[in-house]
């Protein structure tokens, strides 16, 4: 199974979260001695196994198939039977169990009243129900932690109100983390419950109101029965999961490292996207550069063609000017020859010679010669 942050899996959940749940089972364990016990919403089964150490028998039920299979593999015992079942429709006869525990489940249900009624049904008239839930005022209102798995959360008065119709006798205890320091020999397993006077020292603090204690509690643990409750002894749970301060520091470091890791992954993806976009832009720029070079070559070729055309035009213009000058010279010479001929044709000697047919007559003067002969 994979730890999602909601269902506790030993070895995967952080120490504080696991200890919160184990403390409740240690509290219920004192009421399970020799009893038939139902562990409703047993999850991965570590709590059922703890109850079975003193109980006559334990039935652990959970709606999740993978959780039940995990419990069977990791926390099996001749005194435990696991079953997949809906806690709103338990497959047991009425009055089946002496003790029913239901930890951190009621806040997950849309109809908690029906859930409590079903637990009341399978509980013997003299039996005891122990259930827990986080304090809405502490986790949600004060800390702003919105749990997407929760359907309905409770304050102390709201928890008391929903329990009252089904259970005439109730006691709601407060579960809190408390700071403490232990002075023991290395490897020792001290029994603080049997410690002599002074073995456990509690320093006096300024008294706070009951209302303030209820409002600031982390969790509520309720004991409910149709019969009057016996005096309830408090529980101080000292986890055996190593140095809790060190575990908390490791957990906090992980909490700090995870956003950094996510930020690094996000920036890496962003950089990769930029590199891809840059590569696309580079390809586009190279294409533009190739197109530009092609256009430059075309323009240079066009410029060369234009220069050649200009040179050809200048050559034609010069030839035209030369031909024009030559034509003008020819025209001037023709004009001069024409004038010379007119002078010649008009001279008395030419007319006399033409008449006597002593001189040659050019073709241009034949018409004039014939007119003269007539």
MARTORPA-495131 format. One record per residue (C-alpha): residue number from 0; residue in three letters; x, y, z. Coordinates in nm, 4 decimals. Layout:
[NUM, 'Ala', [X, Y, Z]]
...
This chain:
[0, 'Unk', [0.0000, 0.0000, 0.0000]]
[1, 'Unk', [0.1066, 0.3566, -0.0614]]
[2, 'Unk', [0.0834, 0.6162, 0.2144]]
[3, 'Unk', [-0.1477, 0.8987, 0.0979]]
[4, 'Unk', [-0.1296, 1.1100, 0.4118]]
[5, 'Unk', [-0.4669, 0.9881, 0.5466]]
[6, 'Unk', [-0.4548, 0.6116, 0.6129]]
[7, 'Unk', [-0.1760, 0.5303, 0.8589]]
[8, 'Unk', [0.0760, 0.2691, 0.7423]]
[9, 'Unk', [0.3474, 0.1780, 0.9965]]
[10, 'Unk', [0.6898, 0.2399, 0.8533]]
[11, 'Unk', [0.5608, 0.4984, 0.6047]]
[12, 'Unk', [0.3777, 0.7525, 0.8226]]
[13, 'Unk', [0.5821, 0.9979, 1.0292]]
[14, 'Unk', [0.6290, 0.9230, 1.3967]]
[15, 'Unk', [0.3951, 1.1936, 1.5301]]
[16, 'Unk', [0.1027, 1.0770, 1.3146]]
[17, 'Unk', [0.1534, 0.7121, 1.4041]]
[18, 'Unk', [0.1876, 0.7919, 1.7753]]
[19, 'Unk', [-0.1390, 0.9868, 1.7745]]
[20, 'Unk', [-0.3202, 0.6755, 1.6531]]
[21, 'Unk', [-0.1301, 0.4258, 1.8673]]
[22, 'Unk', [-0.2006, 0.6302, 2.1816]]
[23, 'Unk', [-0.5746, 0.5872, 2.1256]]
[24, 'Unk', [-0.5373, 0.2125, 2.0828]]
[25, 'Unk', [-0.3241, 0.1924, 2.3987]]
[26, 'Unk', [-0.6032, 0.3752, 2.5807]]
[27, 'Unk', [-0.8670, 0.1337, 2.4438]]
[28, 'Unk', [-0.6419, -0.1646, 2.5182]]
[29, 'Unk', [-0.6998, -0.1133, 2.8918]]
[30, 'Unk', [-1.0737, -0.1639, 2.8341]]
[31, 'Unk', [-1.0323, -0.4667, 2.6026]]
[32, 'Unk', [-0.9069, -0.7236, 2.8515]]
[33, 'Unk', [-1.1059, -1.0459, 2.8067]]
[34, 'Unk', [-1.3604, -0.8725, 2.5795]]
[35, 'Unk', [-1.5004, -0.9381, 2.2330]]
[36, 'Unk', [-1.3884, -0.6311, 2.0388]]
[37, 'Unk', [-1.4852, -0.4704, 1.7090]]
[38, 'Unk', [-1.2272, -0.2404, 1.5501]]
[39, 'Unk', [-1.4434, -0.0398, 1.3084]]
[40, 'Unk', [-1.2448, 0.1103, 1.0193]]
[41, 'Unk', [-0.9397, -0.0864, 1.1314]]
[42, 'Unk', [-0.7247, 0.0345, 0.8417]]
[43, 'Unk', [-0.3961, -0.1543, 0.8146]]
[44, 'Unk', [-0.4580, -0.3572, 1.1335]]
[45, 'Unk', [-0.1837, -0.2343, 1.3667]]
[46, 'Unk', [-0.4470, -0.1231, 1.6218]]
[47, 'Unk', [-0.6399, -0.4500, 1.6014]]
[48, 'Unk', [-0.3164, -0.6346, 1.6797]]
[49, 'Unk', [-0.2567, -0.4147, 1.9840]]
[50, 'Unk', [-0.6104, -0.4754, 2.1145]]
[51, 'Unk', [-0.5737, -0.8510, 2.0591]]
[52, 'Unk', [-0.2878, -0.8642, 2.3110]]
[53, 'Unk', [-0.5425, -0.8433, 2.5952]]
[54, 'Unk', [-0.8818, -0.9059, 2.4266]]
[55, 'Unk', [-1.0593, -1.2407, 2.4002]]
[56, 'Unk', [-1.1107, -1.1797, 2.0272]]
[57, 'Unk', [-1.0971, -0.8921, 1.7816]]
[58, 'Unk', [-1.2790, -0.8356, 1.4554]]
[59, 'Unk', [-1.1294, -0.5670, 1.2329]]
[60, 'Unk', [-1.3469, -0.4318, 0.9521]]
[61, 'Unk', [-1.2674, -0.1786, 0.6828]]
[62, 'Unk', [-1.4387, -0.0794, 0.3604]]
[63, 'Unk', [-1.1082, -0.0785, 0.1664]]
[64, 'Unk', [-1.0059, -0.4175, 0.0252]]
[65, 'Unk', [-0.6350, -0.3280, 0.0060]]
[66, 'Unk', [-0.6323, -0.2199, 0.3711]]
[67, 'Unk', [-0.7904, -0.5473, 0.4839]]
[68, 'Unk', [-0.5420, -0.7512, 0.2778]]
[69, 'Unk', [-0.2524, -0.5497, 0.4212]]
[70, 'Unk', [-0.3787, -0.6157, 0.7760]]
[71, 'Unk', [-0.4090, -0.9894, 0.7093]]
[72, 'Unk', [-0.0516, -1.0075, 0.5801]]
[73, 'Unk', [0.1172, -0.7903, 0.8418]]
[74, 'Unk', [-0.0904, -0.8170, 1.1629]]
[75, 'Unk', [-0.2415, -1.1650, 1.1632]]
[76, 'Unk', [-0.3178, -1.3458, 1.4887]]
[77, 'Unk', [-0.5356, -1.6418, 1.5945]]
[78, 'Unk', [-0.7390, -1.3943, 1.7996]]
[79, 'Unk', [-0.8028, -1.1548, 1.5066]]
[80, 'Unk', [-1.0405, -1.1868, 1.2136]]
[81, 'Unk', [-1.0446, -0.9239, 0.9407]]
[82, 'Unk', [-1.3375, -0.8550, 0.7101]]
[83, 'Unk', [-1.4196, -0.6082, 0.4362]]
[84, 'Unk', [-1.7426, -0.4347, 0.5299]]
[85, 'Unk', [-1.9257, -0.1033, 0.5289]]
[86, 'Unk', [-1.9453, 0.0441, 0.8796]]
[87, 'Unk', [-2.2960, 0.1678, 0.7995]]
[88, 'Unk', [-2.4118, -0.1915, 0.7417]]
[89, 'Unk', [-2.2061, -0.4223, 0.9622]]
[90, 'Unk', [-2.2508, -0.7977, 0.8955]]
[91, 'Unk', [-2.2955, -0.8861, 1.2641]]
[92, 'Unk', [-2.5974, -0.9615, 1.4825]]
[93, 'Unk', [-2.7176, -0.7066, 1.7344]]
[94, 'Unk', [-2.5410, -0.7057, 2.0712]]
[95, 'Unk', [-2.2406, -0.8964, 1.9339]]
[96, 'Unk', [-1.9505, -0.7033, 2.0961]]
[97, 'Unk', [-1.8438, -0.5988, 2.4457]]
[98, 'Unk', [-1.6222, -0.3193, 2.3131]]
[99, 'Unk', [-1.6371, -0.1226, 1.9884]]
[100, 'Unk', [-1.3582, 0.1166, 1.8913]]
[101, 'Unk', [-1.3909, 0.3571, 1.5978]]
[102, 'Unk', [-1.0973, 0.5924, 1.5690]]
[103, 'Unk', [-1.0830, 0.8765, 1.3165]]
[104, 'Unk', [-1.3732, 0.7535, 1.1025]]
[105, 'Unk', [-1.6824, 0.9522, 1.1981]]
[106, 'Unk', [-1.5513, 1.2719, 1.0340]]
[107, 'Unk', [-1.5242, 1.0858, 0.7001]]
[108, 'Unk', [-1.8959, 1.0012, 0.6807]]
[109, 'Unk', [-2.1811, 1.1994, 0.5308]]
[110, 'Unk', [-2.4267, 1.0417, 0.7765]]
[111, 'Unk', [-2.2508, 1.0120, 1.1146]]
[112, 'Unk', [-2.5841, 0.9613, 1.2944]]
[113, 'Unk', [-2.6479, 0.6389, 1.0993]]
[114, 'Unk', [-2.2916, 0.5264, 1.1742]]
[115, 'Unk', [-2.3387, 0.5745, 1.5495]]
[116, 'Unk', [-2.6728, 0.3930, 1.5381]]
[117, 'Unk', [-2.5063, 0.0941, 1.3663]]
[118, 'Unk', [-2.2311, 0.0842, 1.6296]]
[119, 'Unk', [-2.4948, 0.1038, 1.9018]]
[120, 'Unk', [-2.6793, -0.1886, 1.7392]]
[121, 'Unk', [-2.3828, -0.4306, 1.7468]]
[122, 'Unk', [-2.2829, -0.3232, 2.1001]]
[123, 'Unk', [-2.4119, -0.5174, 2.3987]]
[124, 'Unk', [-2.6381, -0.3232, 2.6365]]
[125, 'Unk', [-2.3566, -0.3208, 2.8891]]
[126, 'Unk', [-2.0891, -0.2630, 2.6272]]
[127, 'Unk', [-1.8583, 0.0329, 2.5730]]
[128, 'Unk', [-1.7958, 0.2409, 2.2624]]
[129, 'Unk', [-1.4701, 0.4352, 2.2323]]
[130, 'Unk', [-1.4388, 0.6649, 1.9348]]
[131, 'Unk', [-1.2248, 0.9631, 1.8429]]
[132, 'Unk', [-1.2265, 1.2571, 1.6054]]
[133, 'Unk', [-1.0050, 1.5623, 1.5456]]
[134, 'Unk', [-1.1095, 1.8962, 1.6943]]
[135, 'Unk', [-1.2496, 2.1131, 1.4154]]
[136, 'Unk', [-1.1732, 2.4367, 1.6038]]
[137, 'Unk', [-0.8053, 2.3467, 1.6378]]
[138, 'Unk', [-0.7220, 2.1882, 1.3030]]
[139, 'Unk', [-0.9568, 2.3645, 1.0625]]
[140, 'Unk', [-1.0528, 2.6965, 1.2212]]
[141, 'Unk', [-0.7292, 2.7891, 1.4004]]
[142, 'Unk', [-0.4717, 2.6260, 1.1687]]
[143, 'Unk', [-0.6625, 2.6530, 0.8445]]
[144, 'Unk', [-0.5963, 2.2897, 0.7497]]
[145, 'Unk', [-0.8715, 2.1773, 0.5130]]
[146, 'Unk', [-0.8788, 1.7976, 0.4910]]
[147, 'Unk', [-1.0370, 1.6922, 0.1591]]
[148, 'Unk', [-1.1155, 1.3462, 0.3021]]
[149, 'Unk', [-1.3402, 1.4839, 0.5773]]
[150, 'Unk', [-1.7140, 1.5209, 0.5301]]
[151, 'Unk', [-1.8089, 1.6650, 0.8695]]
[152, 'Unk', [-1.5898, 1.7752, 1.1577]]
[153, 'Unk', [-1.6828, 1.8484, 1.5198]]
[154, 'Unk', [-1.6129, 2.0863, 1.8010]]
[155, 'Unk', [-1.6544, 1.9626, 2.1589]]
[156, 'Unk', [-2.0214, 2.0772, 2.1885]]
[157, 'Unk', [-2.1013, 1.9365, 1.8423]]
[158, 'Unk', [-1.9458, 1.6004, 1.9315]]
[159, 'Unk', [-2.1375, 1.5900, 2.2596]]
[160, 'Unk', [-2.4611, 1.6781, 2.0806]]
[161, 'Unk', [-2.4366, 1.3988, 1.8231]]
[162, 'Unk', [-2.3550, 1.1344, 2.0886]]
[163, 'Unk', [-2.6305, 1.2302, 2.3350]]
[164, 'Unk', [-2.9373, 1.0787, 2.1566]]
[165, 'Unk', [-2.7906, 0.7257, 2.1455]]
[166, 'Unk', [-2.5819, 0.7024, 2.4619]]
[167, 'Unk', [-2.7143, 0.8010, 2.8004]]
[168, 'Unk', [-2.3694, 0.7996, 2.9556]]
[169, 'Unk', [-2.0767, 0.9752, 2.7899]]
[170, 'Unk', [-1.7346, 1.1088, 2.8730]]
[171, 'Unk', [-1.5329, 1.3060, 2.6193]]
[172, 'Unk', [-1.1619, 1.3134, 2.6941]]
[173, 'Unk', [-0.9024, 1.5395, 2.5374]]
[174, 'Unk', [-0.6019, 1.3996, 2.3521]]
[175, 'Unk', [-0.3048, 1.6347, 2.3203]]
[176, 'Unk', [0.0639, 1.6276, 2.2450]]
[177, 'Unk', [0.2596, 1.7155, 2.5588]]
[178, 'Unk', [0.6284, 1.7931, 2.5806]]
[179, 'Unk', [0.8312, 1.5814, 2.8208]]
[180, 'Unk', [1.1841, 1.4731, 2.8946]]
[181, 'Unk', [1.2910, 1.1239, 3.0031]]
[182, 'Unk', [1.6039, 1.0449, 3.2033]]
[183, 'Unk', [1.6825, 0.6732, 3.1657]]
[184, 'Unk', [1.9773, 0.4373, 3.1248]]
[185, 'Unk', [2.0680, 0.3361, 2.7673]]
[186, 'Unk', [1.8568, 0.0429, 2.6560]]
[187, 'Unk', [1.6398, 0.0593, 2.9679]]
[188, 'Unk', [1.2660, 0.0028, 2.9480]]
[189, 'Unk', [1.1348, 0.1902, 3.2533]]
[190, 'Unk', [0.7862, 0.1099, 3.3830]]
[191, 'Unk', [0.6559, 0.4543, 3.4673]]
[192, 'Unk', [0.3205, 0.3097, 3.5688]]
[193, 'Unk', [0.4937, 0.1314, 3.8583]]
[194, 'Unk', [0.7346, 0.4141, 3.9319]]
[195, 'Unk', [0.7585, 0.5224, 4.2961]]
[196, 'Unk', [0.6547, 0.8654, 4.4088]]
[197, 'Unk', [0.8656, 1.1212, 4.2323]]
[198, 'Unk', [0.9306, 0.8922, 3.9364]]
[199, 'Unk', [0.6929, 1.1024, 3.7317]]
[200, 'Unk', [0.7052, 1.4722, 3.8049]]
[201, 'Unk', [0.4450, 1.7136, 3.6712]]
[202, 'Unk', [0.5167, 2.0802, 3.7124]]
[203, 'Unk', [0.2283, 2.3023, 3.8121]]
[204, 'Unk', [0.1089, 2.5535, 3.5544]]
[205, 'Unk', [-0.1391, 2.8346, 3.5575]]
[206, 'Unk', [-0.4895, 2.6947, 3.5420]]
[207, 'Unk', [-0.6908, 2.7424, 3.2254]]
[208, 'Unk', [-1.0650, 2.7224, 3.1860]]
[209, 'Unk', [-1.2338, 2.3980, 3.0883]]
[210, 'Unk', [-1.3780, 2.5732, 2.7836]]
[211, 'Unk', [-1.0307, 2.6837, 2.6721]]
[212, 'Unk', [-0.8960, 2.3291, 2.7161]]
[213, 'Unk', [-1.1818, 2.1864, 2.5119]]
[214, 'Unk', [-1.1362, 2.4428, 2.2380]]
[215, 'Unk', [-0.7601, 2.3900, 2.2134]]
[216, 'Unk', [-0.7617, 2.0092, 2.2260]]
[217, 'Unk', [-0.6095, 1.8260, 1.9308]]
[218, 'Unk', [-0.8474, 1.5297, 1.9400]]
[219, 'Unk', [-1.1549, 1.4125, 2.1269]]
[220, 'Unk', [-1.1802, 1.0553, 2.2621]]
[221, 'Unk', [-1.5325, 0.9686, 2.3689]]
[222, 'Unk', [-1.6418, 0.6788, 2.5887]]
[223, 'Unk', [-2.0109, 0.5985, 2.5426]]
[224, 'Unk', [-2.2385, 0.3424, 2.7004]]
[225, 'Unk', [-2.5972, 0.2738, 2.7934]]
[226, 'Unk', [-2.4703, 0.2009, 3.1454]]
[227, 'Unk', [-2.2930, 0.4337, 3.3876]]
[228, 'Unk', [-1.9203, 0.4614, 3.3200]]
[229, 'Unk', [-1.6543, 0.3504, 3.5628]]
[230, 'Unk', [-1.3926, 0.6043, 3.6709]]
[231, 'Unk', [-1.1612, 0.6748, 3.3788]]
[232, 'Unk', [-0.7882, 0.6784, 3.4335]]
[233, 'Unk', [-0.5870, 0.9147, 3.2128]]
[234, 'Unk', [-0.3188, 0.7787, 2.9810]]
[235, 'Unk', [0.0322, 0.9126, 2.9262]]
[236, 'Unk', [0.1698, 0.7403, 2.6179]]
[237, 'Unk', [0.5479, 0.7315, 2.5875]]
[238, 'Unk', [0.6290, 0.6120, 2.2349]]
[239, 'Unk', [0.9129, 0.3701, 2.1761]]
[240, 'Unk', [0.9852, 0.5022, 1.8273]]
[241, 'Unk', [1.3185, 0.6588, 1.9133]]
[242, 'Unk', [1.4010, 1.0197, 1.9845]]
[243, 'Unk', [1.0755, 1.2031, 1.9131]]
[244, 'Unk', [1.2501, 1.5391, 1.8922]]
[245, 'Unk', [1.4880, 1.4000, 1.6325]]
[246, 'Unk', [1.1983, 1.2377, 1.4447]]
[247, 'Unk', [1.0135, 1.5673, 1.4450]]
[248, 'Unk', [1.3202, 1.7516, 1.3168]]
[249, 'Unk', [1.3549, 1.4951, 1.0377]]
[250, 'Unk', [0.9869, 1.5328, 0.9575]]
[251, 'Unk', [1.0104, 1.9121, 0.9524]]
[252, 'Unk', [1.3170, 1.8901, 0.7317]]
[253, 'Unk', [1.1244, 1.6676, 0.4938]]
[254, 'Unk', [0.8393, 1.9172, 0.4942]]
[255, 'Unk', [1.0875, 2.1897, 0.4036]]
[256, 'Unk', [1.2687, 1.9768, 0.1470]]
[257, 'Unk', [0.9527, 1.8686, -0.0333]]
[258, 'Unk', [0.8504, 2.2218, -0.1447]]
[259, 'Unk', [1.2100, 2.2832, -0.2504]]
[260, 'Unk', [1.2121, 1.9589, -0.4468]]
[261, 'Unk', [0.8811, 2.0490, -0.6086]]
[262, 'Unk', [1.0115, 2.3986, -0.6827]]
[263, 'Unk', [1.3283, 2.2508, -0.8346]]
[264, 'Unk', [1.1247, 2.0119, -1.0497]]
[265, 'Unk', [0.8972, 2.2959, -1.1538]]
[266, 'Unk', [1.1941, 2.5182, -1.2429]]
[267, 'Unk', [1.3576, 2.2264, -1.4280]]
[268, 'Unk', [1.0416, 2.1736, -1.6328]]
[269, 'Unk', [1.0266, 2.5487, -1.6933]]
[270, 'Unk', [1.3920, 2.5525, -1.8049]]
[271, 'Unk', [1.3311, 2.2558, -2.0341]]
[272, 'Unk', [1.0323, 2.4321, -2.1857]]
[273, 'Unk', [1.2444, 2.7442, -2.2333]]
[274, 'Unk', [1.5183, 2.5369, -2.3968]]
[275, 'Unk', [1.2638, 2.3820, -2.6297]]
[276, 'Unk', [1.1166, 2.7211, -2.7125]]
[277, 'Unk', [1.4685, 2.8601, -2.7607]]
[278, 'Unk', [1.5557, 2.5721, -2.9934]]
[279, 'Unk', [1.2387, 2.6417, -3.1914]]
[280, 'Unk', [1.3258, 3.0118, -3.2045]]
[281, 'Unk', [1.6824, 2.9284, -3.3118]]
[282, 'Unk', [1.5488, 2.7085, -3.5889]]
[283, 'Unk', [1.3148, 2.9870, -3.6949]]
[284, 'Unk', [1.6005, 3.2420, -3.6841]]
[285, 'Unk', [1.8198, 3.0107, -3.8933]]
[286, 'Unk', [1.5399, 2.9770, -4.1454]]
[287, 'Unk', [1.4987, 3.3539, -4.1502]]
[288, 'Unk', [1.8759, 3.3898, -4.1890]]
[289, 'Unk', [1.8727, 3.1457, -4.4829]]
[290, 'Unk', [1.5804, 3.3335, -4.6396]]
[291, 'Unk', [1.7609, 3.6622, -4.5782]]
[292, 'Unk', [2.0820, 3.5335, -4.7382]]
[293, 'Unk', [1.8809, 3.4097, -5.0346]]
[294, 'Unk', [1.7146, 3.7489, -5.0671]]
[295, 'Unk', [2.0562, 3.9180, -5.0409]]
[296, 'Unk', [2.1928, 3.6981, -5.3175]]
[297, 'Unk', [1.8854, 3.7724, -5.5279]]
[298, 'Unk', [1.9257, 4.1458, -5.4632]]
[299, 'Unk', [2.2954, 4.1318, -5.5496]]
[300, 'Unk', [2.2161, 3.9443, -5.8713]]
[301, 'Unk', [1.9483, 4.2008, -5.9499]]
[302, 'Unk', [2.1991, 4.4793, -5.8823]]
[303, 'Unk', [2.4483, 4.3181, -6.1173]]
[304, 'Unk', [2.1827, 4.2839, -6.3861]]
[305, 'Unk', [2.0838, 4.6464, -6.3306]]
[306, 'Unk', [2.4439, 4.7634, -6.3576]]
[307, 'Unk', [2.4828, 4.5679, -6.6819]]
[308, 'Unk', [2.1601, 4.7164, -6.8147]]
[309, 'Unk', [2.2833, 5.0639, -6.7206]]
[310, 'Unk', [2.6135, 4.9969, -6.8972]]
[311, 'Unk', [2.4297, 4.8670, -7.2044]]
[312, 'Unk', [2.2017, 5.1687, -7.1955]]
[313, 'Unk', [2.4985, 5.4063, -7.1700]]
[314, 'Unk', [2.6633, 5.2278, -7.4641]]
[315, 'Unk', [2.3460, 5.2564, -7.6713]]
[316, 'Unk', [2.3094, 5.6200, -7.5719]]
[317, 'Unk', [2.6652, 5.6915, -7.6799]]
[318, 'Unk', [2.6137, 5.5077, -8.0085]]
[319, 'Unk', [2.2879, 5.6945, -8.0601]]
[320, 'Unk', [2.4601, 6.0253, -7.9947]]
[321, 'Unk', [2.7413, 5.9299, -8.2326]]
[322, 'Unk', [2.4943, 5.8216, -8.5031]]
[323, 'Unk', [2.2944, 6.1377, -8.4480]]
[324, 'Unk', [2.6084, 6.3523, -8.4824]]
[325, 'Unk', [2.7067, 6.1565, -8.7928]]
[326, 'Unk', [2.3572, 6.1996, -8.9403]]
[327, 'Unk', [2.3680, 6.5712, -8.8677]]
[328, 'Unk', [2.7059, 6.5968, -9.0393]]
[329, 'Unk', [2.5728, 6.4056, -9.3386]]
[330, 'Unk', [2.2692, 6.6310, -9.3490]]
[331, 'Unk', [2.4909, 6.9383, -9.3353]]
[332, 'Unk', [2.7085, 6.8030, -9.6130]]
[333, 'Unk', [2.4011, 6.7147, -9.8194]]
[334, 'Unk', [2.2697, 7.0629, -9.7666]]
[335, 'Unk', [2.6010, 7.2070, -9.8731]]
[336, 'Unk', [2.6095, 6.9869, -10.1850]]
[337, 'Unk', [2.2542, 7.0800, -10.2661]]
[338, 'Unk', [2.3421, 7.4466, -10.2452]]
[339, 'Unk', [2.6491, 7.3872, -10.4631]]
[340, 'Unk', [2.4326, 7.2087, -10.7193]]
[341, 'Unk', [2.1810, 7.4894, -10.7169]]
[342, 'Unk', [2.4585, 7.7348, -10.7830]]
[343, 'Unk', [2.5901, 7.5071, -11.0503]]
[344, 'Unk', [2.2499, 7.4547, -11.2073]]
[345, 'Unk', [2.1854, 7.8244, -11.2017]]
[346, 'Unk', [2.5126, 7.9261, -11.3635]]
[347, 'Unk', [2.5116, 8.0567, -11.7214]]
[348, 'Unk', [2.7874, 7.8246, -11.8301]]
[349, 'Unk', [2.6008, 7.5165, -11.7045]]
[350, 'Unk', [2.2790, 7.6215, -11.8752]]
[351, 'Unk', [2.4665, 7.6905, -12.1991]]
[352, 'Unk', [2.6528, 7.3639, -12.1826]]
[353, 'Unk', [2.3324, 7.1727, -12.0963]]
[354, 'Unk', [2.1543, 7.3361, -12.3889]]
[355, 'Unk', [2.4364, 7.2626, -12.6263]]
[356, 'Unk', [2.4629, 6.9220, -12.4649]]
[357, 'Unk', [2.8241, 6.9842, -12.3972]]
[358, 'Unk', [2.8109, 6.8997, -12.0234]]
[359, 'Unk', [2.6705, 6.5975, -11.8356]]
[360, 'Unk', [2.3306, 6.6439, -11.6666]]
[361, 'Unk', [2.2835, 6.4740, -11.3231]]
[362, 'Unk', [1.9605, 6.2778, -11.2638]]
[363, 'Unk', [1.8341, 6.5441, -11.0250]]
[364, 'Unk', [1.8397, 6.7930, -11.3097]]
[365, 'Unk', [1.6848, 6.5739, -11.5855]]
[366, 'Unk', [1.3409, 6.7115, -11.5236]]
[367, 'Unk', [1.4724, 7.0613, -11.5481]]
[368, 'Unk', [1.6646, 6.9728, -11.8653]]
[369, 'Unk', [1.3574, 6.8306, -12.0366]]
[370, 'Unk', [1.1522, 7.1372, -11.9429]]
[371, 'Unk', [1.4218, 7.3567, -12.0893]]
[372, 'Unk', [1.4315, 7.1638, -12.4136]]
[373, 'Unk', [1.0652, 7.2126, -12.4715]]
